[in-house]
């Protein structure tokens, strides 16, 4: 297994990270344990969760994923695992999380409440990588970074990361941390895939210059790149099928963003590229996201252990220059299919 460092940290992680957001909704505990065991047996040492999981988040289920994951952690040696979790982002942002009465903020009170809850549910003494799930545009970043630094100083957290952030936000946060002598963000977890290349516009440059690692999530674009949505009707019993038929306008909007005319046209061409290269489109999409120098570990997900076969196959794949060129040609012809 090729291990990579996250940012300037001492965290050495497998190039694939096992995501857990389906545990408790789409995957019950038995299925979750099988997924986790399959990943661990393949050499995956890096696992990502969050206090608001499983998805879609509800007040009744919040924290369940960490509880399930925490039970599995007890079956392994703690030092063999690199565990990442997240504090819910600010309620002033794109989504009001169903936790702490929907009044969340990235301030000392909520950060300390969140870490204590996660440590308890996971049944561990420390978190290897603690991440802000999405930014707070109201609380000054200085206040947030001081509160996060306290967790590192206390030993409850080893390193810090952020998620769903832009180039300004990442640069501002780490500039404050550097000037004030605080712990900095070593990673950023953003959406990045063959269908979502916005990260390359500017954030990739920030990561390279500032030695921050990307932990890309949704490398299959929520399963779209598997090809399962390339049919006449929206399928059911899958993520965006569930969202499409849901009455929640936020879920419907997300389905429309991922599954649309442009994304399906792009996917059709990626399916052809994968077939000609003799690999699954799932393997192609995963390997593509792992191919960049600023990427430390690509976060994958699964509803069942069987789905991991094609994803984990990317560990043994090195995409040729010709395949990468063909992928770039698709993007040049259909720019930013997810907007």
Helices and strands as residue ranges (DSSP letters): E 3-5, E 12-14, E 16-19, H 29-41, E 46-48, H 64-73, G 78-80, E 82-87, G 100-102, H 108-122, E 127-132, H 141-154, E 157-163, H 167-180, E 185-189, G 198-200, H 203-210, E 213-214, G 224-226, H 239-244, H 249-258, H 261-276, H 281-290, E 298-300, G 305-307, H 308-312, G 313-316, H 321-333
